[in-house]
Amino acid sequence: MTKIFVSRRIPAAGIDILERAGVEVRVGQEREDEGVAPAVMRDGIAWCDVLLSLLTEPVDRALLALNPNLRGVANYAVGFNNIDVTSATALGLPVSNTPDVLTDTSADLTWALLLGAARRIPEAHNYMRDGHYKLWGPNLLLGADVSPGGNGKRKVLGVIGFGRIGTAVAKRAMGFDMDVIAYDPHARAQIDASGIAKWSELDNLLATSDFVCLHPLLTKETHHLINEAALKRMKPTAILVNVSRGPVVDEAALVRALRERWIAGAALDVFEHEPAMAEGLAECENAVIVPHIASASVGTRDKMATMAAENALAHLRGGRAPNPVNSDVYVSEAYRARVARFQDNKGK
Ligand code: DGY
């Protein structure tokens, strides 16, 4: 019987697909609020034919090298910075992810955060809950306009990272009569052709946007892209929204920026050392913070589970996965050797 190790429990929709395919499934961690012990992870990888991992599990070269018969890694996330893809490719291992399905859900959350920070929704909610509301007043919980609003000026949305989610966020800005500018060194042509955003250099985007939304992949180039200098370039009235990966922002610098009001506010779905937060961040009343829930709708999480399961089954069969992130692996000698090895083992 072929075996799939699922590092932490995923929605039943995904597990059902695997079990219906006659695969033996082992889940490394059943509890939602606990990670997988390193020894369980190592044992699971050594035991299985395919690893189905979550973004909380770092999958490095040492782990991948534990099992010469491993056939691939299916990540239950669109982001795959938890996996050493370069090493996986060198070892002949296909890696896959769950793109597209979570684009709208994540763009919606980006806007929920942006609006929540601009209109101070969490503060207002706590104000009501704590019984402070005694009388309506003209100065109660004043926020910032997103639409032209009172001063009649169109606001500028700056989108950094114009991939699927960045583009979906930009589209939604049309409903708020905003001007959208975007920076993505890998997507200048897409920005120019989009009809919804205009290309901007990074410095100009930071200096002129009323709202800066972050949607790049986490790479060496984007690590701490938003550092002290970048934060100081932003308008004191601007709001920063991060729904990408925590380390894109230097979180200690962000806490200083929020405390000293270099910027007006921030709304964060992700954190540099997740699940921990930089010291002082939780106390910043101008920060809206949520626990990495961008894709957290019932329908989307179910669909991510079925996609990850289908990718895992394709890895198992030695075929091309529906959503590979390292397609070049399929033409490599290392991949051919790996497939030959498991087909050989099957014959024994
Ligand atoms: C992803 O898929 O990369 C998100 O961060 C979680 O859904």
Residues whose N, C-alpha, C, O or C-beta is under 5 A from the ligand:
A	BS01	DGY	A77 V78 G79 S244 S295
